[in-house]
Structures are given as C-alpha cells and as structure tokens.
Amino acid sequence: MPRRTAAPSVDDIRCPGCRSIAWRRAGERVVEDDSAGAERHSVRHMLVSEHGPWDWTCARCGYAVKAGSRLEHQISNVQARGPLRAGGVLTGLGDVLERWRTAGRGAQSVATTAVVVAVVAIAAAWFIVRQASSDVPRIAATPRPTAVATAPRPLTGLSAIARATDAGPLVGRSVELDPVLVESVTGDVTFWVGSSRAERTFVILDETAQSELSVKVREGQLVRIVGTVERTPVEGSDLTAADEQSLDEEVLYVRARRVEVVEE
C-alpha cells in the first residue's frame, strides 16, 4: 500500500526569498489564510480565472520554484477545500488539474497542460456568470394588453331606425339626432320626428332624466335628441289610440334622455 503523504504545514511552503505564502501559477493560487487569528494560520488553494506563469512563482518577490523540487511538491499538495472562493469552481476541478500537473511531469506535454488549464478557466468563467445572473432580480413579464371592445358610435340619422324590419341589431344603441324635424306631437312627452309620415320615428321623453316642463315640443320645430333605441311595444306610457295603431307597424322607437329645441 502506498504511503500517504502528510499535508504540508504553513512553514513547509514559505517562499525562500521573502518567507511569505503567495504562490501563483496559471489558473491557481496558494495563499496564507490568517482569518482565524495569528495562532491558527493555514493555507488555502484556489482556482482563479486569470493568467500566470506555468510554474509556481511567488507573487511577492518573484521567486520561481524549480520544477520537480520538494518545494513544488509541497505547494502542489495543498488541497482545495470546499467551494473555491475566487474562481467559483468546485473542488473536483482543482483535483483534476492537480492530477494532470503532478502525475508524470516528464511524460506530460506542455500542450496537454495548456488544454487542461483552458478547460478549468472556461468552467470557472461559466460558474461566475451563472452566479452573477442568479443575483439579478427577475422581472415579471408584462402581460400583453387584451383588446377592449369599444362601444359602437351613436346613431346620428333616422333612416336606420325608421326603416328597420329587425330590431335586434339596433336595440340598445345610443342615438344623437341633431337636428331632426318634429313631424307631429301626440302627448306631453310623446312625438314623432322625421321628414314625413312615411319615414319617421316615435320618441318618448324619459321624465326620470329630463322633466317635461323643461322643454316644449311643437310640430315643425328642429330638435336635438340624445337617447337610446328601444324595442316596441312601448311599455309604461299613456299612448293615444292613434299612436298604438301606428306603433304596431314599427319595430323600434327612441327613448330620449334629453330633448333640446334648436329652432322654432
């Protein structure tokens, strides 16, 4: 069974030149970690997405470690622990890189080392981008506005109402008649408007919207009417016998909310 190599101590990997621990090579760093206090110094092995020399070199004084030396072996034995802080890559990538660099250096080509370092650097960059993008707040997609049905334009002519034979399409439509001729007056709130008896429309003033005392409608006047198209027969109004007979032939009438005399 092969002998297990003991993990190097802090003093085992100090730089012979400046006694610091600040080693770097392509894609890797080994540094002293004194975050736990002066009495509990340790070393930390990190993968980093940055360029550097192929062999371990002191970042403080530039001391270059000789390939195959005991110092190189000791530095390379520092294992990465947990998620690597600077590179953001998992420990497994550090282990893979370490095996390629330390196992059989004589048989290992420079090209192979370069490929491995490039793979590790790409993986590190990918992980950094993933971490950064996960911190970006997600913006809820704005729902596409739905089409809103618009009310049809008010009717402004009598012909469509007077000539209608089917009440369905026009019932409930608003009307704005301006001006129309009063053909005849049949009661306090009822009258016919139109150019003749052959083409006219019956109108009832809605007293809940406008008092009959506010307007005096007479035959021959020009009036402005705002209201709604309703279906016959008329309910809730006192009609003359002549009106009832005439409305038997009509399918629509206008319930006026406002009547205004334009010209006497």
C-alpha positions in Angstrom: 0.0 0.0 0.0 1.5 3.4 -0.9 2.4 5.7 1.9 0.1 8.6 2.4 1.9 12.0 2.1 1.2 14.2 5.1 -0.4 17.6 4.3 2.3 20.3 4.2 2.4 22.8 7.1 2.5 26.6 6.7 6.2 26.7 7.2 6.8 23.9 4.6 5.7 26.2 1.7 7.1 29.6 2.7 9.0 31.4 0.0 12.8 31.0 0.5 13.2 34.6 -0.7 10.6 36.6 1.3 9.1 34.0 3.7 5.6 34.8 2.5 3.0 32.4 1.1 1.7 33.9 -2.0 2.2 31.4 -4.8 0.6 31.6 -8.2 0.6 29.8 -11.5 -1.8 29.6 -14.4 -5.3 29.3 -13.0 -4.2 28.6 -9.4 -3.2 30.4 -6.2 -1.9 29.1 -2.9 -2.0 31.8 -0.2 -1.8 32.1 3.6 -5.1 32.4 5.4 -4.8 34.2 8.7 -8.5 35.0 9.1 -8.7 32.7 12.1 -6.0 34.7 14.0 -2.3 34.8 14.3 -2.1 31.4 16.2 -4.1 29.5 13.7 -2.7 30.3 10.3 -3.5 28.0 7.4 -3.0 27.9 3.7 -5.7 28.0 1.0 -5.6 26.6 -2.5 -7.8 28.4 -5.0 -8.6 28.1 -8.7 -8.7 31.5 -10.4 -9.7 32.7 -13.8 -6.5 34.6 -14.6 -3.3 34.1 -16.5 0.0 33.4 -14.8 3.4 31.5 -15.2 3.4 27.8 -15.8 5.4 27.0 -12.7 4.8 28.2 -9.1 6.1 31.7 -8.6 6.0 34.0 -5.6 3.6 36.9 -6.2 5.6 39.0 -3.6 9.2 38.7 -4.7 9.1 36.7 -7.9 10.9 33.6 -6.7 10.4 30.8 -9.2 10.1 27.3 -7.9 12.1 24.7 -9.7 10.1 22.0 -11.5 10.2 18.7 -9.7 11.7 20.2 -6.5 10.5 19.3 -3.0 9.0 22.8 -2.6 6.9 22.4 -5.8 5.7 19.0 -4.5 4.7 20.6 -1.1 2.9 23.5 -2.7 1.1 21.2 -5.1 -0.1 19.0 -2.2 -2.1 21.9 -0.7 -5.7 20.7 -1.4 -8.5 23.0 -2.3 -11.2 22.8 0.4 -14.9 23.4 -0.3 -16.1 25.8 -3.0 -13.2 27.7 -4.3 -13.7 31.4 -3.4 -12.0 33.3 -6.2 -12.8 31.1 -9.2 -16.2 29.9 -8.1 -15.5 26.3 -9.2 -16.0 23.1 -7.2 -13.1 21.3 -5.5 -13.3 18.5 -8.1 -11.9 20.8 -10.8 -8.9 21.5 -8.6 -8.3 17.8 -8.1 -8.4 17.2 -11.8 -5.9 19.9 -12.5 -3.6 18.7 -9.7 -3.5 15.2 -11.1 -2.6 16.4 -14.6 0.2 18.7 -13.3 1.8 16.4 -10.7 1.4 12.9 -12.2 4.2 12.1 -14.6 5.5 15.6 -15.4 8.2 14.2 -17.7 5.6 12.5 -19.9 3.2 15.3 -19.8 3.4 17.7 -22.7 3.0 21.5 -22.5 0.1 21.3 -24.9 -1.8 18.9 -22.7 -1.3 21.2 -19.7 -2.5 24.2 -21.7 -5.7 22.3 -22.6 -6.4 21.4 -19.0 -5.8 24.9 -17.8 -8.1 26.3 -20.5 -10.9 23.9 -19.6 -10.6 24.8 -15.9 -10.6 28.6 -16.8 -13.7 28.2 -19.0 -15.5 26.2 -16.3 -14.6 28.9 -13.8 -15.9 31.7 -16.0 -19.1 29.8 -16.7 -19.8 29.3 -13.0 -19.1 33.0 -12.3 -21.5 34.1 -14.9 -24.2 31.7 -13.6 -23.7 33.1 -10.0 -23.9 36.7 -11.2 -27.0 36.1 -13.2 -28.7 34.4 -10.3 -28.4 37.6 -8.3 -30.2 39.7 -10.9 -33.8 40.3 -9.8 -36.3 38.6 -12.1 -38.7 41.0 -13.8 -42.2 39.6 -14.3 -43.2 39.6 -17.8 -45.7 42.4 -18.6 -48.9 40.8 -19.8 -49.8 41.7 -23.3 -52.8 44.1 -23.2 -56.0 42.5 -24.4 -58.2 44.1 -26.9 -61.0 46.1 -25.3 -64.3 46.1 -27.1 -65.4 49.6 -27.9 -69.0 50.7 -27.9 -70.4 51.4 -31.3 -70.7 55.0 -32.4 -74.1 56.7 -31.7 -76.6 56.7 -34.5 -77.0 60.2 -36.0 -79.6 59.5 -38.6 -83.2 58.4 -38.6 -83.2 56.3 -41.7 -81.7 53.2 -40.0 -84.3 53.3 -37.2 -87.3 54.3 -39.3 -86.7 51.6 -42.0 -85.6 48.8 -39.6 -87.5 45.5 -40.0 -85.4 43.6 -37.5 -85.0 45.2 -34.0 -82.1 43.0 -32.9 -79.0 44.8 -34.4 -80.1 48.3 -33.2 -81.7 47.7 -29.8 -79.7 49.4 -27.1 -77.7 51.6 -29.5 -77.3 55.2 -28.4 -78.6 58.0 -30.7 -77.6 61.6 -31.1 -80.0 63.2 -33.6 -79.1 66.8 -34.5 -81.2 68.4 -35.8 -84.4 66.5 -36.6 -87.8 67.8 -37.6 -90.8 67.3 -35.2 -93.3 65.7 -37.6 -96.2 65.7 -35.0 -96.8 65.9 -31.3 -99.1 63.3 -29.7 -98.8 64.0 -25.9 -96.8 65.8 -23.2 -93.8 63.5 -23.6 -94.5 61.8 -26.9 -94.0 62.9 -30.5 -92.8 61.8 -34.0 -89.7 63.0 -35.7 -88.9 62.7 -39.4 -89.3 64.3 -42.8 -92.7 62.6 -43.4 -95.2 60.1 -42.2 -93.6 57.5 -44.5 -90.2 57.9 -42.8 -90.5 58.9 -39.1 -89.6 57.6 -35.7 -91.6 57.7 -32.4 -89.9 59.5 -29.5 -90.8 59.3 -25.7 -89.1 61.7 -23.3 -87.8 59.9 -20.3 -89.1 62.0 -17.4 -86.6 60.4 -15.0 -83.8 62.0 -17.0 -85.5 65.3 -18.1 -88.7 67.0 -16.9 -91.4 67.6 -19.4 -91.6 71.1 -18.1 -88.0 71.9 -19.2 -88.9 71.7 -22.9 -92.0 72.5 -25.0 -92.0 70.4 -28.2 -94.2 71.6 -31.1 -94.8 70.4 -34.6 -92.3 71.9 -37.1 -89.5 72.5 -34.6 -86.0 71.3 -35.2 -84.8 69.5 -32.1 -81.7 67.8 -30.8 -82.3 64.4 -29.2 -79.9 62.2 -27.1 -81.2 58.8 -26.1 -81.4 55.1 -26.7 -83.0 52.9 -29.3 -85.7 50.6 -27.7 -87.9 47.8 -29.0 -91.6 48.1 -29.4 -94.2 47.7 -28.0 -93.9 50.7 -25.7 -94.5 49.9 -22.0 -95.3 52.3 -19.2 -96.5 55.2 -21.2 -100.0 56.5 -21.9 -100.4 56.4 -25.7 -103.2 57.6 -27.8 -105.1 55.0 -29.9 -103.5 56.6 -33.0 -100.1 56.1 -31.5 -100.7 52.5 -30.6 -102.0 51.8 -34.1 -99.1 53.5 -35.7 -96.5 51.7 -33.4 -98.0 48.3 -34.4 -96.1 48.8 -37.7 -92.8 49.9 -36.0 -90.2 47.7 -34.5 -88.2 50.5 -32.8 -88.6 53.8 -31.1 -86.3 56.3 -29.3 -86.4 56.8 -25.5 -84.9 60.3 -25.1 -82.8 61.3 -22.1 -82.5 64.9 -23.4 -84.5 67.0 -25.9 -83.4 70.4 -26.8 -85.1 72.8 -29.2 -82.7 74.1 -31.8 -85.0 76.2 -34.0 -88.7 77.1 -33.7 
